[in-house]
Amino acid sequence: MAVRAPTSVPTPLLRAARQAGAGAPSRRRERALVRTAQQGSSEALEGLFRVHWPKAHRAAYLIVRDSAAAEDIAQEGFLAAVRALDRFDRSRPFGPWLHRIVVNRAIDFARSRALRRELAEPTEEAAAVATAPGSPYSEELMGALGALSPEQRAVVVLRHLLDFTPGEIARALDMPRGTVNSRLRRGLDTLRLLLERGGAQPERCSGEHRTGGFESDG
């Protein structure tokens, strides 16, 4: 039986996606930065960091909903990418590769926290970032995202803030494409319902949290 296609995206999420996608470098510029960084240029590494850090941090924050943890996750993800840079294929875009590392680390953090039942509301600092003038993240959107499981948040963030295709999400998270579509559809339906209500229910550990990671084909 075919999986129903994901429904339309709530307006607050579209607004966030438009702002998160601003300022991306041209592919030629990015390839030049990666090539020079592979040759040992610290300036090129700094250039890659400046270009990709904001979106990596936003993705991590929207998944873990903790500003300090998101900063650590994004930094660790970037450092992991730098350590593996000599093996990176320059014909591929650098951003999605980095975001895959960051998002998987964010999912691990959020899943572990949920399983320990130690979820906390966003800190005052994080709330200030979310509601500051010009921020794409309204309090309403953050509350609704917080009601999703970490896995559902991840596919929504990858699809609508990082512009991954469902196939790219499936490869990034090592899961069947049907599972991606199912989680994306359920996540968007839940977001829409909560945003229409103007509130959100606390996040709880769901059946998607499994020791050993996401379900695989078969």
mmCIF file of the C-alpha atoms, coordinates in Angstrom:
data_MODEL
# 
_entry.id   MODEL 
# 
loop_
_atom_site.group_PDB 
_atom_site.id 
_atom_site.type_symbol 
_atom_site.label_atom_id 
_atom_site.label_alt_id 
_atom_site.label_comp_id 
_atom_site.label_asym_id 
_atom_site.label_entity_id 
_atom_site.label_seq_id 
_atom_site.pdbx_PDB_ins_code 
_atom_site.Cartn_x 
_atom_site.Cartn_y 
_atom_site.Cartn_z 
_atom_site.occupancy 
_atom_site.B_iso_or_equiv 
_atom_site.pdbx_formal_charge 
_atom_site.auth_seq_id 
_atom_site.auth_comp_id 
_atom_site.auth_asym_id 
_atom_site.auth_atom_id 
_atom_site.pdbx_PDB_model_num 
ATOM 1   C CA . MET A 1 1   ? 0.000  0.000  0.000  1.00 0.00 ? 1   MET A CA 1 
ATOM 2   C CA . ALA A 1 2   ? 1.446  3.364  -1.032 1.00 0.00 ? 2   ALA A CA 1 
ATOM 3   C CA . VAL A 1 3   ? 2.319  5.853  1.696  1.00 0.00 ? 3   VAL A CA 1 
ATOM 4   C CA . ARG A 1 4   ? 0.158  8.968  1.565  1.00 0.00 ? 4   ARG A CA 1 
ATOM 5   C CA . ALA A 1 5   ? 2.119  12.001 0.353  1.00 0.00 ? 5   ALA A CA 1 
ATOM 6   C CA . PRO A 1 6   ? 3.155  14.561 3.026  1.00 0.00 ? 6   PRO A CA 1 
ATOM 7   C CA . THR A 1 7   ? 0.563  17.254 3.522  1.00 0.00 ? 7   THR A CA 1 
ATOM 8   C CA . SER A 1 8   ? 1.211  20.970 3.082  1.00 0.00 ? 8   SER A CA 1 
ATOM 9   C CA . VAL A 1 9   ? 3.656  22.806 5.323  1.00 0.00 ? 9   VAL A CA 1 
ATOM 10  C CA . PRO A 1 10  ? 2.412  25.105 8.140  1.00 0.00 ? 10  PRO A CA 1 
ATOM 11  C CA . THR A 1 11  ? 3.070  28.793 7.444  1.00 0.00 ? 11  THR A CA 1 
ATOM 12  C CA . PRO A 1 12  ? 5.403  29.369 10.465 1.00 0.00 ? 12  PRO A CA 1 
ATOM 13  C CA . LEU A 1 13  ? 7.621  26.528 9.247  1.00 0.00 ? 13  LEU A CA 1 
ATOM 14  C CA . LEU A 1 14  ? 7.731  27.975 5.725  1.00 0.00 ? 14  LEU A CA 1 
ATOM 15  C CA . ARG A 1 15  ? 8.773  31.334 7.164  1.00 0.00 ? 15  ARG A CA 1 
ATOM 16  C CA . ALA A 1 16  ? 11.573 29.657 9.118  1.00 0.00 ? 16  ALA A CA 1 
ATOM 17  C CA . ALA A 1 17  ? 12.713 27.737 6.042  1.00 0.00 ? 17  ALA A CA 1 
ATOM 18  C CA . ARG A 1 18  ? 12.956 30.877 3.919  1.00 0.00 ? 18  ARG A CA 1 
ATOM 19  C CA . GLN A 1 19  ? 15.178 32.612 6.462  1.00 0.00 ? 19  GLN A CA 1 
ATOM 20  C CA . ALA A 1 20  ? 17.284 29.527 7.212  1.00 0.00 ? 20  ALA A CA 1 
ATOM 21  C CA . GLY A 1 21  ? 18.062 29.130 3.514  1.00 0.00 ? 21  GLY A CA 1 
ATOM 22  C CA . ALA A 1 22  ? 19.411 32.642 3.013  1.00 0.00 ? 22  ALA A CA 1 
ATOM 23  C CA . GLY A 1 23  ? 23.042 33.300 2.151  1.00 0.00 ? 23  GLY A CA 1 
ATOM 24  C CA . ALA A 1 24  ? 24.042 29.930 0.682  1.00 0.00 ? 24  ALA A CA 1 
ATOM 25  C CA . PRO A 1 25  ? 27.251 30.089 -1.417 1.00 0.00 ? 25  PRO A CA 1 
ATOM 26  C CA . SER A 1 26  ? 27.420 29.129 -5.068 1.00 0.00 ? 26  SER A CA 1 
ATOM 27  C CA . ARG A 1 27  ? 28.487 25.555 -5.773 1.00 0.00 ? 27  ARG A CA 1 
ATOM 28  C CA . ARG A 1 28  ? 31.644 26.835 -7.466 1.00 0.00 ? 28  ARG A CA 1 
ATOM 29  C CA . ARG A 1 29  ? 32.549 28.940 -4.414 1.00 0.00 ? 29  ARG A CA 1 
ATOM 30  C CA . GLU A 1 30  ? 31.878 26.050 -2.066 1.00 0.00 ? 30  GLU A CA 1 
ATOM 31  C CA . ARG A 1 31  ? 33.988 23.622 -4.101 1.00 0.00 ? 31  ARG A CA 1 
ATOM 32  C CA . ALA A 1 32  ? 36.834 26.150 -4.090 1.00 0.00 ? 32  ALA A CA 1 
ATOM 33  C CA . LEU A 1 33  ? 36.617 26.481 -0.296 1.00 0.00 ? 33  LEU A CA 1 
ATOM 34  C CA . VAL A 1 34  ? 36.598 22.705 0.186  1.00 0.00 ? 34  VAL A CA 1 
ATOM 35  C CA . ARG A 1 35  ? 39.546 22.212 -2.203 1.00 0.00 ? 35  ARG A CA 1 
ATOM 36  C CA . THR A 1 36  ? 41.606 24.872 -0.442 1.00 0.00 ? 36  THR A CA 1 
ATOM 37  C CA . ALA A 1 37  ? 40.653 23.521 2.996  1.00 0.00 ? 37  ALA A CA 1 
ATOM 38  C CA . GLN A 1 38  ? 41.752 20.033 1.932  1.00 0.00 ? 38  GLN A CA 1 
ATOM 39  C CA . GLN A 1 39  ? 45.108 21.572 1.071  1.00 0.00 ? 39  GLN A CA 1 
ATOM 40  C CA . GLY A 1 40  ? 45.419 22.796 4.659  1.00 0.00 ? 40  GLY A CA 1 
ATOM 41  C CA . SER A 1 41  ? 44.113 26.368 4.512  1.00 0.00 ? 41  SER A CA 1 
ATOM 42  C CA . SER A 1 42  ? 42.758 27.540 7.869  1.00 0.00 ? 42  SER A CA 1 
ATOM 43  C CA . GLU A 1 43  ? 41.162 30.523 6.136  1.00 0.00 ? 43  GLU A CA 1 
ATOM 44  C CA . ALA A 1 44  ? 39.159 28.187 3.896  1.00 0.00 ? 44  ALA A CA 1 
ATOM 45  C CA . LEU A 1 45  ? 38.042 26.201 6.941  1.00 0.00 ? 45  LEU A CA 1 
ATOM 46  C CA . GLU A 1 46  ? 36.916 29.433 8.562  1.00 0.00 ? 46  GLU A CA 1 
ATOM 47  C CA . GLY A 1 47  ? 35.065 30.302 5.366  1.00 0.00 ? 47  GLY A CA 1 
ATOM 48  C CA . LEU A 1 48  ? 33.228 26.969 5.391  1.00 0.00 ? 48  LEU A CA 1 
ATOM 49  C CA . PHE A 1 49  ? 32.418 27.451 9.059  1.00 0.00 ? 49  PHE A CA 1 
ATOM 50  C CA . ARG A 1 50  ? 30.999 30.940 8.517  1.00 0.00 ? 50  ARG A CA 1 
ATOM 51  C CA . VAL A 1 51  ? 28.871 29.739 5.613  1.00 0.00 ? 51  VAL A CA 1 
ATOM 52  C CA . HIS A 1 52  ? 27.460 26.570 7.147  1.00 0.00 ? 52  HIS A CA 1 
ATOM 53  C CA . TRP A 1 53  ? 27.497 27.186 10.899 1.00 0.00 ? 53  TRP A CA 1 
ATOM 54  C CA . PRO A 1 54  ? 24.220 29.175 11.110 1.00 0.00 ? 54  PRO A CA 1 
ATOM 55  C CA . LYS A 1 55  ? 22.127 26.528 9.371  1.00 0.00 ? 55  LYS A CA 1 
ATOM 56  C CA . ALA A 1 56  ? 23.834 23.646 11.198 1.00 0.00 ? 56  ALA A CA 1 
ATOM 57  C CA . HIS A 1 57  ? 23.202 25.333 14.551 1.00 0.00 ? 57  HIS A CA 1 
ATOM 58  C CA . ARG A 1 58  ? 19.575 26.083 13.656 1.00 0.00 ? 58  ARG A CA 1 
ATOM 59  C CA . ALA A 1 59  ? 18.971 22.473 12.640 1.00 0.00 ? 59  ALA A CA 1 
ATOM 60  C CA . ALA A 1 60  ? 20.484 21.158 15.859 1.00 0.00 ? 60  ALA A CA 1 
ATOM 61  C CA . TYR A 1 61  ? 18.535 23.651 17.966 1.00 0.00 ? 61  TYR A CA 1 
ATOM 62  C CA . LEU A 1 62  ? 15.197 22.816 16.360 1.00 0.00 ? 62  LEU A CA 1 
ATOM 63  C CA . ILE A 1 63  ? 15.791 19.123 17.090 1.00 0.00 ? 63  ILE A CA 1 
ATOM 64  C CA . VAL A 1 64  ? 17.164 19.340 20.640 1.00 0.00 ? 64  VAL A CA 1 
ATOM 65  C CA . ARG A 1 65  ? 15.469 22.627 21.718 1.00 0.00 ? 65  ARG A CA 1 
ATOM 66  C CA . ASP A 1 66  ? 18.437 23.508 23.898 1.00 0.00 ? 66  ASP A CA 1 
ATOM 67  C CA . SER A 1 67  ? 20.658 26.397 22.820 1.00 0.00 ? 67  SER A CA 1 
ATOM 68  C CA . ALA A 1 68  ? 23.829 25.305 24.627 1.00 0.00 ? 68  ALA A CA 1 
ATOM 69  C CA . ALA A 1 69  ? 23.479 21.676 23.517 1.00 0.00 ? 69  ALA A CA 1 
ATOM 70  C CA . ALA A 1 70  ? 22.791 22.753 19.926 1.00 0.00 ? 70  ALA A CA 1 
ATOM 71  C CA . GLU A 1 71  ? 25.962 24.843 19.896 1.00 0.00 ? 71  GLU A CA 1 
ATOM 72  C CA . ASP A 1 72  ? 28.016 21.910 21.174 1.00 0.00 ? 72  ASP A CA 1 
ATOM 73  C CA . ILE A 1 73  ? 26.425 19.516 18.676 1.00 0.00 ? 73  ILE A CA 1 
ATOM 74  C CA . ALA A 1 74  ? 26.991 21.844 15.718 1.00 0.00 ? 74  ALA A CA 1 
ATOM 75  C CA . GLN A 1 75  ? 30.613 22.486 16.730 1.00 0.00 ? 75  GLN A CA 1 
ATOM 76  C CA . GLU A 1 76  ? 31.307 18.780 17.251 1.00 0.00 ? 76  GLU A CA 1 
ATOM 77  C CA . GLY A 1 77  ? 29.669 17.992 13.924 1.00 0.00 ? 77  GLY A CA 1 
ATOM 78  C CA . PHE A 1 78  ? 31.810 20.561 12.121 1.00 0.00 ? 78  PHE A CA 1 
ATOM 79  C CA . LEU A 1 79  ? 34.970 19.233 13.780 1.00 0.00 ? 79  LEU A CA 1 
ATOM 80  C CA . ALA A 1 80  ? 34.032 15.684 12.780 1.00 0.00 ? 80  ALA A CA 1 
ATOM 81  C CA . ALA A 1 81  ? 33.574 16.880 9.189  1.00 0.00 ? 81  ALA A CA 1 
ATOM 82  C CA . VAL A 1 82  ? 36.958 18.622 9.258  1.00 0.00 ? 82  VAL A CA 1 
ATOM 83  C CA . ARG A 1 83  ? 38.664 15.447 10.517 1.00 0.00 ? 83  ARG A CA 1 
ATOM 84  C CA . ALA A 1 84  ? 37.164 13.512 7.589  1.00 0.00 ? 84  ALA A CA 1 
ATOM 85  C CA . LEU A 1 85  ? 37.663 16.275 5.023  1.00 0.00 ? 85  LEU A CA 1 
ATOM 86  C CA . ASP A 1 86  ? 40.522 14.533 3.233  1.00 0.00 ? 86  ASP A CA 1 
ATOM 87  C CA . ARG A 1 87  ? 38.081 11.752 2.295  1.00 0.00 ? 87  ARG A CA 1 
ATOM 88  C CA . PHE A 1 88  ? 35.329 14.107 1.149  1.00 0.00 ? 88  PHE A CA 1 
ATOM 89  C CA . ASP A 1 89  ? 34.364 14.005 -2.540 1.00 0.00 ? 89  ASP A CA 1 
ATOM 90  C CA . ARG A 1 90  ? 34.410 17.609 -3.806 1.00 0.00 ? 90  ARG A CA 1 
ATOM 91  C CA . SER A 1 91  ? 31.913 16.751 -6.536 1.00 0.00 ? 91  SER A CA 1 
ATOM 92  C CA . ARG A 1 92  ? 29.289 16.510 -3.799 1.00 0.00 ? 92  ARG A CA 1 
ATOM 93  C CA . PRO A 1 93  ? 27.933 19.557 -1.927 1.00 0.00 ? 93  PRO A CA 1 
ATOM 94  C CA . PHE A 1 94  ? 29.575 20.082 1.451  1.00 0.00 ? 94  PHE A CA 1 
ATOM 95  C CA . GLY A 1 95  ? 26.498 21.442 3.235  1.00 0.00 ? 95  GLY A CA 1 
ATOM 96  C CA . PRO A 1 96  ? 24.299 18.318 3.137  1.00 0.00 ? 96  PRO A CA 1 
ATOM 97  C CA . TRP A 1 97  ? 27.244 16.169 4.245  1.00 0.00 ? 97  TRP A CA 1 
ATOM 98  C CA . LEU A 1 98  ? 27.854 18.409 7.261  1.00 0.00 ? 98  LEU A CA 1 
ATOM 99  C CA . HIS A 1 99  ? 24.143 18.650 8.062  1.00 0.00 ? 99  HIS A CA 1 
ATOM 100 C CA . ARG A 1 100 ? 23.836 14.867 7.995  1.00 0.00 ? 100 ARG A CA 1 
ATOM 101 C CA . ILE A 1 101 ? 26.519 14.619 10.680 1.00 0.00 ? 101 ILE A CA 1 
ATOM 102 C CA . VAL A 1 102 ? 24.964 17.371 12.802 1.00 0.00 ? 102 VAL A CA 1 
ATOM 103 C CA . VAL A 1 103 ? 21.385 16.118 12.522 1.00 0.00 ? 103 VAL A CA 1 
ATOM 104 C CA . ASN A 1 104 ? 22.323 12.543 13.433 1.00 0.00 ? 104 ASN A CA 1 
ATOM 105 C CA . ARG A 1 105 ? 24.172 13.806 16.504 1.00 0.00 ? 105 ARG A CA 1 
ATOM 106 C CA . ALA A 1 106 ? 21.180 15.951 17.432 1.00 0.00 ? 106 ALA A CA 1 
ATOM 107 C CA . ILE A 1 107 ? 18.824 12.989 17.101 1.00 0.00 ? 107 ILE A CA 1 
ATOM 108 C CA . ASP A 1 108 ? 21.091 10.870 19.336 1.00 0.00 ? 108 ASP A CA 1 
ATOM 109 C CA . PHE A 1 109 ? 21.137 13.626 21.960 1.00 0.00 ? 109 PHE A CA 1 
ATOM 110 C CA . ALA A 1 110 ? 17.367 14.184 21.864 1.00 0.00 ? 110 ALA A CA 1 
ATOM 111 C CA . ARG A 1 111 ? 16.558 10.463 21.902 1.00 0.00 ? 111 ARG A CA 1 
ATOM 112 C CA . SER A 1 112 ? 18.859 9.830  24.828 1.00 0.00 ? 112 SER A CA 1 
ATOM 113 C CA . ARG A 1 113 ? 17.322 12.714 26.768 1.00 0.00 ? 113 ARG A CA 1 
ATOM 114 C CA . ALA A 1 114 ? 13.800 11.529 26.006 1.00 0.00 ? 114 ALA A CA 1 
ATOM 115 C CA . LEU A 1 115 ? 14.567 7.972  27.066 1.00 0.00 ? 115 LEU A CA 1 
ATOM 116 C CA . ARG A 1 116 ? 15.882 9.266  30.400 1.00 0.00 ? 116 ARG A CA 1 
ATOM 117 C CA . ARG A 1 117 ? 12.655 11.260 30.778 1.00 0.00 ? 117 ARG A CA 1 
ATOM 118 C CA . GLU A 1 118 ? 14.687 14.350 31.525 1.00 0.00 ? 118 GLU A CA 1 
ATOM 119 C CA . LEU A 1 119 ? 13.174 16.629 28.893 1.00 0.00 ? 119 LEU A CA 1 
ATOM 120 C CA . ALA A 1 120 ? 13.128 20.256 29.943 1.00 0.00 ? 120 ALA A CA 1 
ATOM 121 C CA . GLU A 1 121 ? 11.457 23.325 28.481 1.00 0.00 ? 121 GLU A CA 1 
ATOM 122 C CA . PRO A 1 122 ? 13.708 25.620 26.386 1.00 0.00 ? 122 PRO A CA 1 
ATOM 123 C CA . THR A 1 123 ? 15.938 27.803 28.528 1.00 0.00 ? 123 THR A CA 1 
ATOM 124 C CA . GLU A 1 124 ? 15.313 31.537 28.836 1.00 0.00 ? 124 GLU A CA 1 
ATOM 125 C CA . GLU A 1 125 ? 18.266 32.102 26.532 1.00 0.00 ? 125 GLU A CA 1 
ATOM 126 C CA . ALA A 1 126 ? 16.852 29.723 23.907 1.00 0.00 ? 126 ALA A CA 1 
ATOM 127 C CA . ALA A 1 127 ? 13.400 31.268 24.163 1.00 0.00 ? 127 ALA A CA 1 
ATOM 128 C CA . ALA A 1 128 ? 14.936 34.712 23.661 1.00 0.00 ? 128 ALA A CA 1 
ATOM 129 C CA . VAL A 1 129 ? 16.659 33.513 20.498 1.00 0.00 ? 129 VAL A CA 1 
ATOM 130 C CA . ALA A 1 130 ? 13.424 31.992 19.248 1.00 0.00 ? 130 ALA A CA 1 
ATOM 131 C CA . THR A 1 131 ? 11.322 35.101 19.798 1.00 0.00 ? 131 THR A CA 1 
ATOM 132 C CA . ALA A 1 132 ? 13.852 37.872 19.109 1.00 0.00 ? 132 ALA A CA 1 
ATOM 133 C CA . PRO A 1 133 ? 12.897 40.452 16.450 1.00 0.00 ? 133 PRO A CA 1 
ATOM 134 C CA . GLY A 1 134 ? 13.675 39.057 13.011 1.00 0.00 ? 134 GLY A CA 1 
ATOM 135 C CA . SER A 1 135 ? 13.969 35.482 14.251 1.00 0.00 ? 135 SER A CA 1 
ATOM 136 C CA . PRO A 1 136 ? 12.177 32.913 12.070 1.00 0.00 ? 136 PRO A CA 1 
ATOM 137 C CA . TYR A 1 137 ? 11.247 30.887 15.166 1.00 0.00 ? 137 TYR A CA 1 
ATOM 138 C CA . SER A 1 138 ? 8.053  31.956 16.887 1.00 0.00 ? 138 SER A CA 1 
ATOM 139 C CA . GLU A 1 139 ? 7.241  30.697 20.346 1.00 0.00 ? 139 GLU A CA 1 
ATOM 140 C CA . GLU A 1 140 ? 4.238  29.005 18.771 1.00 0.00 ? 140 GLU A CA 1 
ATOM 141 C CA . LEU A 1 141 ? 6.370  27.071 16.269 1.00 0.00 ? 141 LEU A CA 1 
ATOM 142 C CA . MET A 1 142 ? 8.942  26.029 18.874 1.00 0.00 ? 142 MET A CA 1 
ATOM 143 C CA . GLY A 1 143 ? 6.221  24.743 21.176 1.00 0.00 ? 143 GLY A CA 1 
ATOM 144 C CA . ALA A 1 144 ? 4.641  22.729 18.378 1.00 0.00 ? 144 ALA A CA 1 
ATOM 145 C CA . LEU A 1 145 ? 8.002  21.285 17.262 1.00 0.00 ? 145 LEU A CA 1 
ATOM 146 C CA . GLY A 1 146 ? 8.676  20.302 20.866 1.00 0.00 ? 146 GLY A CA 1 
ATOM 147 C CA . ALA A 1 147 ? 5.572  18.111 20.843 1.00 0.00 ? 147 ALA A CA 1 
ATOM 148 C CA . LEU A 1 148 ? 7.032  15.919 18.071 1.00 0.00 ? 148 LEU A CA 1 
ATOM 149 C CA . SER A 1 149 ? 9.340  13.007 18.680 1.00 0.00 ? 149 SER A CA 1 
ATOM 150 C CA . PRO A 1 150 ? 13.042 13.669 17.901 1.00 0.00 ? 150 PRO A CA 1 
ATOM 151 C CA . GLU A 1 151 ? 12.718 11.486 14.799 1.00 0.00 ? 151 GLU A CA 1 
ATOM 152 C CA . GLN A 1 152 ? 9.747  13.439 13.464 1.00 0.00 ? 152 GLN A CA 1 
ATOM 153 C CA . ARG A 1 153 ? 11.440 16.759 14.235 1.00 0.00 ? 153 ARG A CA 1 
ATOM 154 C CA . ALA A 1 154 ? 14.524 15.592 12.348 1.00 0.00 ? 154 ALA A CA 1 
ATOM 155 C CA . VAL A 1 155 ? 12.715 14.726 9.118  1.00 0.00 ? 155 VAL A CA 1 
ATOM 156 C CA . VAL A 1 156 ? 10.713 17.983 9.217  1.00 0.00 ? 156 VAL A CA 1 
ATOM 157 C CA . VAL A 1 157 ? 13.884 20.018 9.780  1.00 0.00 ? 157 VAL A CA 1 
ATOM 158 C CA . LEU A 1 158 ? 15.796 18.177 7.052  1.00 0.00 ? 158 LEU A CA 1 
ATOM 159 C CA . ARG A 1 159 ? 12.976 18.499 4.539  1.00 0.00 ? 159 ARG A CA 1 
ATOM 160 C CA . HIS A 1 160 ? 11.738 22.011 5.142  1.00 0.00 ? 160 HIS A CA 1 
ATOM 161 C CA . LEU A 1 161 ? 14.703 23.901 6.620  1.00 0.00 ? 161 LEU A CA 1 
ATOM 162 C CA . LEU A 1 162 ? 17.621 22.142 4.941  1.00 0.00 ? 162 LEU A CA 1 
ATOM 163 C CA . ASP A 1 163 ? 15.802 21.306 1.676  1.00 0.00 ? 163 ASP A CA 1 
ATOM 164 C CA . PHE A 1 164 ? 16.729 17.613 1.654  1.00 0.00 ? 164 PHE A CA 1 
ATOM 165 C CA . THR A 1 165 ? 14.643 15.430 -0.650 1.00 0.00 ? 165 THR A CA 1 
ATOM 166 C CA . PRO A 1 166 ? 12.914 12.412 0.934  1.00 0.00 ? 166 PRO A CA 1 
ATOM 167 C CA . GLY A 1 167 ? 15.501 10.189 -0.724 1.00 0.00 ? 167 GLY A CA 1 
ATOM 168 C CA . GLU A 1 168 ? 18.357 12.233 0.724  1.00 0.00 ? 168 GLU A CA 1 
ATOM 169 C CA . ILE A 1 169 ? 16.747 12.086 4.164  1.00 0.00 ? 169 ILE A CA 1 
ATOM 170 C CA . ALA A 1 170 ? 16.435 8.309  3.863  1.00 0.00 ? 170 ALA A CA 1 
ATOM 171 C CA . ARG A 1 171 ? 20.149 8.021  3.092  1.00 0.00 ? 171 ARG A CA 1 
ATOM 172 C CA . ALA A 1 172 ? 21.150 10.529 5.772  1.00 0.00 ? 172 ALA A CA 1 
ATOM 173 C CA . LEU A 1 173 ? 19.179 8.761  8.511  1.00 0.00 ? 173 LEU A CA 1 
ATOM 174 C CA . ASP A 1 174 ? 19.674 5.238  7.141  1.00 0.00 ? 174 ASP A CA 1 
ATOM 175 C CA . MET A 1 175 ? 15.980 4.368  6.944  1.00 0.00 ? 175 MET A CA 1 
ATOM 176 C CA . PRO A 1 176 ? 13.491 3.343  4.232  1.00 0.00 ? 176 PRO A CA 1 
ATOM 177 C CA . ARG A 1 177 ? 12.048 6.174  2.177  1.00 0.00 ? 177 ARG A CA 1 
ATOM 178 C CA . GLY A 1 178 ? 8.540  5.063  3.126  1.00 0.00 ? 178 GLY A CA 1 
ATOM 179 C CA . THR A 1 179 ? 9.433  5.593  6.780  1.00 0.00 ? 179 THR A CA 1 
ATOM 180 C CA . VAL A 1 180 ? 10.675 9.094  5.965  1.00 0.00 ? 180 VAL A CA 1 
ATOM 181 C CA . ASN A 1 181 ? 7.415  9.951  4.192  1.00 0.00 ? 181 ASN A CA 1 
ATOM 182 C CA . SER A 1 182 ? 5.342  8.483  6.991  1.00 0.00 ? 182 SER A CA 1 
ATOM 183 C CA . ARG A 1 183 ? 7.188  10.411 9.709  1.00 0.00 ? 183 ARG A CA 1 
ATOM 184 C CA . LEU A 1 184 ? 7.135  13.580 7.661  1.00 0.00 ? 184 LEU A CA 1 
ATOM 185 C CA . ARG A 1 185 ? 3.394  13.305 7.052  1.00 0.00 ? 185 ARG A CA 1 
ATOM 186 C CA . ARG A 1 186 ? 2.616  12.567 10.706 1.00 0.00 ? 186 ARG A CA 1 
ATOM 187 C CA . GLY A 1 187 ? 4.932  15.337 11.868 1.00 0.00 ? 187 GLY A CA 1 
ATOM 188 C CA . LEU A 1 188 ? 3.383  17.941 9.562  1.00 0.00 ? 188 LEU A CA 1 
ATOM 189 C CA . ASP A 1 189 ? -0.150 16.856 10.478 1.00 0.00 ? 189 ASP A CA 1 
ATOM 190 C CA . THR A 1 190 ? 0.697  17.160 14.175 1.00 0.00 ? 190 THR A CA 1 
ATOM 191 C CA . LEU A 1 191 ? 2.337  20.552 13.683 1.00 0.00 ? 191 LEU A CA 1 
ATOM 192 C CA . ARG A 1 192 ? -0.669 21.876 11.819 1.00 0.00 ? 192 ARG A CA 1 
ATOM 193 C CA . LEU A 1 193 ? -3.094 20.621 14.452 1.00 0.00 ? 193 LEU A CA 1 
ATOM 194 C CA . LEU A 1 194 ? -1.085 22.126 17.308 1.00 0.00 ? 194 LEU A CA 1 
ATOM 195 C CA . LEU A 1 195 ? -0.557 25.433 15.527 1.00 0.00 ? 195 LEU A CA 1 
ATOM 196 C CA . GLU A 1 196 ? -4.277 25.671 14.821 1.00 0.00 ? 196 GLU A CA 1 
ATOM 197 C CA . ARG A 1 197 ? -4.977 25.005 18.496 1.00 0.00 ? 197 ARG A CA 1 
ATOM 198 C CA . GLY A 1 198 ? -2.357 27.525 19.530 1.00 0.00 ? 198 GLY A CA 1 
ATOM 199 C CA . GLY A 1 199 ? -0.693 25.151 21.963 1.00 0.00 ? 199 GLY A CA 1 
ATOM 200 C CA . ALA A 1 200 ? 1.322  21.956 22.300 1.00 0.00 ? 200 ALA A CA 1 
ATOM 201 C CA . GLN A 1 201 ? 1.452  18.886 24.462 1.00 0.00 ? 201 GLN A CA 1 
ATOM 202 C CA . PRO A 1 202 ? 4.700  17.900 26.225 1.00 0.00 ? 202 PRO A CA 1 
ATOM 203 C CA . GLU A 1 203 ? 6.982  15.610 24.276 1.00 0.00 ? 203 GLU A CA 1 
ATOM 204 C CA . ARG A 1 204 ? 6.915  12.001 25.383 1.00 0.00 ? 204 ARG A CA 1 
ATOM 205 C CA . CYS A 1 205 ? 9.011  8.977  24.517 1.00 0.00 ? 205 CYS A CA 1 
ATOM 206 C CA . SER A 1 206 ? 7.219  7.304  21.592 1.00 0.00 ? 206 SER A CA 1 
ATOM 207 C CA . GLY A 1 207 ? 7.409  3.918  19.968 1.00 0.00 ? 207 GLY A CA 1 
ATOM 208 C CA . GLU A 1 208 ? 9.936  5.335  17.530 1.00 0.00 ? 208 GLU A CA 1 
ATOM 209 C CA . HIS A 1 209 ? 12.595 5.456  20.246 1.00 0.00 ? 209 HIS A CA 1 
ATOM 210 C CA . ARG A 1 210 ? 14.378 2.144  19.954 1.00 0.00 ? 210 ARG A CA 1 
ATOM 211 C CA . THR A 1 211 ? 17.690 0.937  21.204 1.00 0.00 ? 211 THR A CA 1 
ATOM 212 C CA . GLY A 1 212 ? 19.895 0.407  18.202 1.00 0.00 ? 212 GLY A CA 1 
ATOM 213 C CA . GLY A 1 213 ? 18.575 3.271  16.078 1.00 0.00 ? 213 GLY A CA 1 
ATOM 214 C CA . PHE A 1 214 ? 15.973 3.601  13.376 1.00 0.00 ? 214 PHE A CA 1 
ATOM 215 C CA . GLU A 1 215 ? 14.179 0.661  11.884 1.00 0.00 ? 215 GLU A CA 1 
ATOM 216 C CA . SER A 1 216 ? 15.756 -0.654 8.721  1.00 0.00 ? 216 SER A CA 1 
ATOM 217 C CA . ASP A 1 217 ? 14.418 -2.230 5.542  1.00 0.00 ? 217 ASP A CA 1 
ATOM 218 C CA . GLY A 1 218 ? 12.952 -5.643 5.917  1.00 0.00 ? 218 GLY A CA 1 
# 
